[in-house]
Amino acid sequence: MPESKFLKKKRRFDSNNEHRIEPLFYQDNSDIPYNPRVERAVRDALERLSGTEREFVERFYLQGQSYPEIAESLNKGIGKVEGLHEIAIKKLRKYLAEFVKEEYDIEIKPAPKCILCASPSCNEINRLISSKRDGDTWQKTIRILKNKYQIIIKSPQSLIGHKKYHLEDYKDEK
């Protein structure tokens, strides 16, 4: 197997005040041995990301592109790219937590759960949210959550976010 090169990033700002990342490659890896299990775990975690999230990670961390460069290539605003970064990192932390615990005996604390995920009736709630049809409003779901589960949701955005970011995990558990 070829010798691994580790990539370290240093955040810099260029004259236009743009985020700029400088990759630093370590040629001498004698103190950090190559571990194929780490490479496999990272590859598997990256495969679980959406295509856009994976593309962001590759461009930002492996190619050293700035937020503005990535935003332009993805045809998104910088705020969207920052959000994409945050989501991708949270997912990678989650996907790699078990491996890190087994391999290095380091406990990775999970990201704080949303109120719906923290509920003991989470699977029932996920089924309820999944059953909503596209043309329907969220009012019926909000009412059921309040009356049956004593969960008060003030805005449908909470449910939309849960459906978008947390139901993927629910599907994995089915």
MARFI-739950 format. One line per field, with one value per residue (C-alpha): x, y, z; chain; residue number from 1. Coordinates in steps of 0.2 Angstrom, whole numbers, plus 5000, padded with zeros to 4 digits. Layout:
REM residues N
px	(X_...) $
py	(Y_...) $
pz	(Z_...) $
c	(A_...) $
k	(NUM_...) $
END
This chain:
REM residues 174
px	(5000_5007_5012_4998_5000_4990_4982_4982_4972_4976_4963_4969_4960_4966_4966_4948_4944_4939_4941_4956_4963_4981_4984_5000_5006_5017_5029_5037_5024_5035_5026_5009_5007_4995_4979_4968_4954_4954_4954_4940_4929_4931_4927_4911_4906_4908_4898_4883_4883_4872_4881_4881_4888_4901_4906_4908_4919_4930_4932_4934_4945_4954_4956_4957_4944_4937_4918_4916_4924_4913_4897_4901_4903_4888_4878_4873_4875_4889_4876_4870_4888_4891_4876_4881_4898_4889_4877_4891_4902_4888_4884_4902_4904_4889_4894_4912_4908_4907_4923_4932_4926_4931_4947_4954_4942_4937_4919_4911_4897_4882_4875_4861_4845_4829_4814_4806_4821_4822_4804_4802_4789_4801_4797_4778_4782_4793_4779_4767_4778_4782_4763_4760_4756_4764_4748_4743_4747_4757_4743_4735_4752_4756_4739_4742_4760_4752_4737_4745_4763_4763_4775_4772_4778_4776_4782_4781_4799_4804_4795_4802_4819_4816_4810_4824_4839_4833_4821_4836_4842_4824_4825_4841_4834_4819) $
py	(5000_5017_5028_5039_5058_5067_5083_5098_5114_5131_5144_5160_5175_5182_5201_5200_5193_5176_5160_5152_5135_5130_5112_5106_5089_5079_5069_5061_5049_5039_5045_5041_5024_5021_5013_5005_5003_5022_5025_5012_5020_5038_5032_5023_5038_5049_5037_5040_5059_5066_5070_5089_5086_5074_5086_5100_5089_5085_5102_5111_5098_5089_5102_5117_5127_5143_5145_5158_5145_5131_5142_5148_5130_5123_5139_5142_5157_5157_5155_5139_5133_5136_5127_5112_5112_5111_5097_5087_5088_5083_5068_5063_5064_5053_5041_5039_5040_5021_5017_5030_5022_5005_5009_5023_5021_5039_5043_5056_5064_5065_5081_5087_5079_5088_5087_5075_5063_5064_5058_5040_5039_5044_5030_5033_5052_5048_5037_5052_5064_5052_5049_5068_5070_5084_5094_5094_5107_5103_5109_5091_5084_5099_5096_5077_5080_5092_5081_5064_5066_5083_5090_5108_5114_5132_5132_5119_5123_5112_5097_5101_5101_5085_5077_5083_5079_5066_5055_5048_5040_5034_5025_5017_5010_5002) $
pz	(5000_4996_5010_5017_5016_5030_5026_5038_5035_5041_5039_5031_5023_5007_5002_4997_5015_5007_5017_5011_5016_5014_5013_5022_5017_5029_5020_5035_5042_5053_5069_5062_5054_5040_5045_5032_5044_5046_5028_5025_5039_5032_5014_5021_5030_5015_5005_5017_5014_5000_4984_4987_5005_4999_4985_4998_5009_4994_4988_5005_5014_5000_4986_4998_4990_4998_5003_4988_4976_4981_4982_4964_4958_4967_4962_4980_4992_5005_5019_5010_5009_5027_5032_5020_5030_5047_5041_5033_5049_5060_5049_5048_5067_5069_5056_5063_5082_5084_5074_5084_5100_5095_5087_5099_5115_5113_5116_5103_5111_5099_5093_5103_5098_5093_5104_5092_5092_5111_5113_5119_5105_5092_5080_5081_5078_5063_5055_5058_5050_5035_5032_5028_5010_5000_4998_5016_5029_5045_5056_5059_5063_5075_5084_5085_5093_5106_5111_5110_5114_5123_5111_5107_5090_5086_5068_5054_5051_5065_5057_5040_5047_5057_5041_5031_5043_5055_5046_5036_5052_5055_5038_5043_5058_5050) $
c	(A_A_A_A_A_A_A_A_A_A_A_A_A_A_A_A_A_A_A_A_A_A_A_A_A_A_A_A_A_A_A_A_A_A_A_A_A_A_A_A_A_A_A_A_A_A_A_A_A_A_A_A_A_A_A_A_A_A_A_A_A_A_A_A_A_A_A_A_A_A_A_A_A_A_A_A_A_A_A_A_A_A_A_A_A_A_A_A_A_A_A_A_A_A_A_A_A_A_A_A_A_A_A_A_A_A_A_A_A_A_A_A_A_A_A_A_A_A_A_A_A_A_A_A_A_A_A_A_A_A_A_A_A_A_A_A_A_A_A_A_A_A_A_A_A_A_A_A_A_A_A_A_A_A_A_A_A_A_A_A_A_A_A_A_A_A_A_A_A_A_A_A_A_A) $
k	(1_2_3_4_5_6_7_8_9_10_11_12_13_14_15_16_17_18_19_20_21_22_23_24_25_26_27_28_29_30_31_32_33_34_35_36_37_38_39_40_41_42_43_44_45_46_47_48_49_50_51_52_53_54_55_56_57_58_59_60_61_62_63_64_65_66_67_68_69_70_71_72_73_74_75_76_77_78_79_80_81_82_83_84_85_86_87_88_89_90_91_92_93_94_95_96_97_98_99_100_101_102_103_104_105_106_107_108_109_110_111_112_113_114_115_116_117_118_119_120_121_122_123_124_125_126_127_128_129_130_131_132_133_134_135_136_137_138_139_140_141_142_143_144_145_146_147_148_149_150_151_152_153_154_155_156_157_158_159_160_161_162_163_164_165_166_167_168_169_170_171_172_173_174) $
END
